[in-house]
Amino acid sequence: MTKKVLTGIFLSLISLSSFGDSLNSGDTAWILTSTALVLFMTLPGLSLFYAGLVRSKNAISVLMQCFAITCIVSIAWVVYGYSLAFTGDGDFIGGTSAFFLNGIGRDTLSGYATSIPDSLFIIFQMTFAIITPALVVGAFAERMKFGAMCLFSLLWFTVVYLPACHMIWGGGLLSDMGVIDFAGGLVVHLTCGVGALVTALVLGPRKGFPSTPMPPHNRTMVVTGAAMLWVGWFGFNAGSAWTADGLAGMAMLVTHISAATGAFTWMGLEWIKQGKPTIVGIATGMVAGLATITPAAGVVGPEGALLIGFLAGVICFYATQAVKGVFGIDDSLDVFPVHGVGGMLGIIMLSFVGVQGGFLGSSAGGDFGSMDQFVIQLKGIAVIGLWTAVASWIILKVVGFITDLRVSDEDEDRGLDVSEHEERSYDLT
């Protein structure tokens, strides 16, 4: 009996000593939920949000683009994407050891989040890879050929997203430099924002821009999609804590605070400048607040989230006015001024409001010097921004050499729903 008791105690001590590297059902359940929430952001959240913002003759085309990108990126992620993003020790890109998810078993623990299965880490990160090129759709909506869009999205995911992901989250160059990007200010929002800006410049404006009004065709669809984005974003940010603990709780809290503050601030500016608040405005302000808090959600507290949300509402509001009104760039659905500018703003602001015990900081903050971290964050912006801009331009030129990027003027007049898909958004006959 004594021997059995001693053996039991010994095995218990071994189990406790390895607890940090064993499956945690609570963490696993939370990341399972978060994964579903992030995919919910793309299908149906972003799809409906974008489809409502375009004219009725192009709504099906936007829905089709988001759906197709989800399929394309999911397959590419399994074949080579995960491996290039999260294996190997290269500065800019990962290795080939996990092509086709080789070696990934049901009970394999993740090397990045050691309390959940590797399979769950892979699919959670897959949902981030899906939504990033899907966000770029907003820049070329209503004028890019579907075939060109498919090829561009695949190449852009491969050449832009995967290196950015590896450099920051996969142990590459920017990770070694100390760049902080909790849930995707650089990896997701800066890449899609800069990619969107370059795409809008290369493709040129829609026919009639800026003299012809091009209002959203279905505002109910816009706010429905925006509401889904708001809810799904809790998985985006709080899920990036990888555990069901206080960090996830704080990330969820500050995400909501920033979204609400950004939306309210945007609405207020619109009310003051234009005389009336709009549902499209408040929804866009919410997205700006969400994009801006994303990189900082793991290090800021409630006070910092209020400031970040307020700045997101103000700066992104004026950025949208400048891109179209001052520079004359037809970024159709304001991807760069909302996501690109918001992502950079969040990356910068976390240096000052994310310090533990510092200005507007809290117990959630990090242990770093504000100015030192600010310089590091700027380097991250420069590397990712420059790489994205150059690579996006080259990809567009390659795709343009293979096939036409834009639909014809006649097809643009008819709308992409009919010209590209032989379908109509609304059949009222």
N, C-alpha and C positions, 0 to 999 in steps of 0.2 A: 504493500500500500504506500509506504513511504517513498519507494522508488517511483511509483506512478505519479505521486504528488509533485516530487521534485522535477520529474520530466515535464509535467504540465506547466509548472512555473517557468521552467527554462524555455519551453516553446512559446509561452505567453510573452516572455521578455524579448524573444527574437521577433515576434509579431509586432510588439510595440516599437521596437527599434527600427523596423522597416515600414512603419505606418505611413511615413511621408511619401513612400514610393509604391503605395498600394492603391487599388481602386477605391474611390470614395463615392458611394451611391448618391449622396446629396449633391456633390459637385457634378457628377455625371447627369443627374436628372436636370440640373439647372442648365448645363450646356446643351443638352438635348432640346430643352425649351428655347434657349437662345438661338440655336441653329434654325429652328422653325420660324422664329420671329424675324431673323435676318432675311431668310428667303421670302417671308411674307412682305418684306419691304419692297422687293422687286416684283414678285408675283403675289398679290395684285397691286401693291401700293404704288410703286413708281410707275407701273404701266398705266394705271388709271389717272394718276396725277398728270403725266405727260400727255396722255390721250385727250384729256379734257382741255388742256391748254392749247392744243392745235385746232385748226379749222376742221369742220366735220368731214371734209373730203379726204383728210389725212389721218383720221383717228385709228382706223384699222392698221395702217402702216406702222404706227408707233407701237401699238399693242403687239404686232407681229415681230417687230425688231427686238423688243424686250424679251419676248418668249423665245425667239431664235437664239439670242445671245445666251440665255440661260442654258439652253441645250448645248451650244457650241463650247462654252467655257467649262461646263460640267465634264464633258468628254475629254477636253484638252487637259483639264486639271488631273484627271485620273491617268491619262497616258503619260504626261511629262510635267505638268504644271507644278504639282505638289513637290515632286523631286527637285526641280530647279529652284523652287522657292525655299525649301526647308531642309534640304540635305546638303552635305558637303561643307567645305570651309573657305570657299572663294570669297573675295571681297565684293564682287558684283553679281555673281550668279552661283547657284548651287550645283549639286552633282547629279549623276544619272542613276544612282543606286536604287532609287525607288520608282523607276519608270514602271508604268502599269500597276503601281502600288505593290511592287514586288516586296515580299517579306512582311506585309501588313496582315496580321492575324486578328481573330476576334478578341483575344485576350491580351494583345500587345498594348503596353502602356505607352502613352505619349512621352517623348523626351522633352517636350516643351511645357506641357501641363501634366505633371506626373500623377495626378489623381483621377485622370479620365482615360478612356481607351484611345489609342492612336487613331482608330477609325473615326471617332467623334471629333477629335482635333482636326482631322483632314476635311471632314464635311463642313465643319464650322468655318474653316478658312476658305473652303470652296465658295461659300455664300458671299464672302467679301469679294472674292475674285469675280463672281458673277455680277454684282451690282456696280462695280467700278466702270467697266466699259458700257454697261447699260445706261449709266448716268450721262455718258458722252452723247448718247442719242439725242438729247435735248438741244445740242448745238447744231446738228444738221437736219433736224426734223423738217419734213415737208419738201425735201429736194434731193436726197441721196438715193441712188438705186439700191434695191434690196441686196442684189448679189455683191455689189461693192461694199455695202455695209457689213455683210457676213465676213468677207475676206479681210476688210479693215479691222473688224473687232477681234478676229482670231490673231492677226499679226500684232495688233496693239496690245492685247493681253500677253502675248509671248515676249515682245520686245520691250514694252514699257512696264506693265504691271509686275511681271515676275522678277525682274531685277530690282525694282523698287521694294517689293516685298522682302526679297532676300537681304538687301542691304540694311533694312531697318529691323525686320522681325526674324529673319533667318540667320542672324549672327554675322552679317556682312559688314561692309565698310562703315556705314553710318551707325550701326549698333555699337561697333568698337569705339567710335568717336564719342558715344554717349548721347546721341540724339534721342529725345523722348517723343514718342508718338504712340499714345496709349491704344487708340482704336482706329487710327487711319487718317489723320490730318494731312500727312504727306502721302502715304501709301494709296489712299483712296481719293481724298478730296483734291489735293493739289494735282495729282496725275490726271484725274478726269477733267479738272478745270482747265489746265494748260492744254491738254489734248483737245478739249472742246474749242478753246480759243483758236488754236492752230487750224483745226478742221473748218471752223467758220470762215477763217481768212482764206484758206485754200479753195473752198467751194464757192465762196462769194455769197452775196445776199440772195434771199428769195425774190422772185419777181414782184416788183411793186414796193419793196422796202426802200426807204422808210415812209414813203408818202401814202401808201395804201394801208388802211387799218387792218390788222390781223388779230382780232380779239379771240379769246378762248371760246370754243363753241359750246362747252358744257361745264359750267362752274360747279354744279353739283358733283360731277365726276372728279373735278379738281380737288374739292375739299374732302371727298370720300377717300381718294388716294392719299392726300396729305395726312388725314387722320390715321390711316394705316401705317404711314411712314413714322409718325410720332410714336405709336405703340411699338412698332417693330424695332425702333431705334434703341429701346431698352435692352433688347438682345444684343444689338450692335455694340453698345458701350459697356453695359453691366456684364455681358457675357465675356468681354475681353479681360475680366478679372480672373477667369478660369476657375474660380471657386465660388461656392455659395457662402460668402462671408461678408464682413463689414465693408471691404473694398468694393464688392459688387453693389452693396446697398448704397454706398456713397456715390458711386458712379451713376446709379439709376436716379438718385435724388438730384444731383447736379445737372444731369441730362434734361430732366423735366423742367428744372428751374430755368435753364438757359433757353430751352424751346419756348416756354411761356413768355419770358422776358423779351426774346427776339421778336416774337409774334406781336406782342403788345406795343413794342417800340416802333416796329414797322407800320403798324396800324395807325399809331399816333402821328408819325411823320406824314403819312398819306393824308390823314384827316386835316392836318395843318396846311400842307402844301396844295392839296387838290380839293379840299372842301368836304370830301366824304371818304370814309373808310371802305375798303372793298374786301370781299372774301378771298380773292386771289392774292391781295397784298398781305393779309394776315397769315395766310397759308405759306406764302413765300418767306415771310419773316420767321415763321416757325422753322422751316428748313434751314435757313441761315443760322438760327440759334443752335440747331442740332449739329450742323456741320462744324461750327466753330468750337463747340465744347468737346467734340469727339477726341481730338488729340490730348486734351487736358483732363478728361473725365476721371483719370486715375490719380490725379495729384491735387486737384482744387477742391475747396469746400463750398458751402452754400453762398458765402459772400462773394467769392471769386466767380461763381457761376452767374450771379446777378450782373456783375460787371461785364463778363464775357458776353452774356446774352444781350445786354444793352448795346455794347459796341458792335456786335454782329448786326443788330437791327439797324443801327445808324450807318455803319460803314458799307455793309452790303447793299443797303437801300441806295446810297449815292453811287456805288459802283455800278449798279444796274443802269442808272441814269447815264453814267459816263460812257459805258461800253457802247450802247446803242445811240445815245443822243450826241455825245461829244466825238467819239471815235468812229461812229457809223458802222460798227461791226454787228452783223446779224447773227449773234449767238441766240438762236431762236427762243430758247426757254431759259436763258440767263444762267447757264451752267457755270461759266467762269466767275462772274461776279458773286454768285451765291456760294458755290462749292470751292472754287479756287481761292478767292479772296478770303472766304470764311476759314478754310483750312489753314492758310498762312497766318491769319489773325490768331487762331487758336494755338498754333505752334509757337508763335511769339509770346502771347500773353501768359502761357503756362510758366514761362521763365520768371514772371514777376508775381503772379497770384497763386503759384503752385508750390511756393516755398513753405515748409512747415514752420509755423509761428511767424511767418513774414507778413508782408502787406496783403491783407485779405486772405492770408493762408489759413490753414486749419490743420488738425491732426492728420488729415488725409494727405498733406503735402509731402513733397520730396525733400531730401537733404542735399541741396546744391546751392551754389552761389548764383544769384540772379543774373549778373552781368556775364559771368563765365558761361552759364547755360544759354543765355541769349545769343552769344556768339556761336555756340555749337548749333543752336536751332537754326540760325541764319545760314550756316554752312549746309545744313540738311535741306533747307528750302532751295538753295542755289544748285546743289547737285541734282536733286529730283526734278526741279523746274527746268533746268537746262537740258537734262537728258530727255525728259518728256517732250519738250518742244522740238528738239532736233530729230528724235526718233519718230515722232508723230508726223512731221513734215516728210521725212523719207518714206515712211510707210504709205502715206497718201500718194506720193509720186509713183511708188511701185504699183500700187493698186490702180492708179490712173493709167499706167502704161498697159496693164492687163485688160482693164475694162473701163468704161465711162463711169466717172464718179457720180455725175448728176443725171437726173432724168431730163428728157427734152423739155423745151418750153411748152410744147403742146401737152405733154403728160403732166407737167407741173400745174398747168391750168385746170386739167381734168381732175387732178388729185391723185395721190399715190395709191389710195385704196383701190381704185379701178385700174389705173395704169400698171401697177406692180402686182396686184393680187386678184383682180377681177371680183372684188367684193365691195359692198357698201356698208358704211357704219349703221345707217338707218334706212330700212326699206319700208316706206310708209304706204306703198301701193297695195 
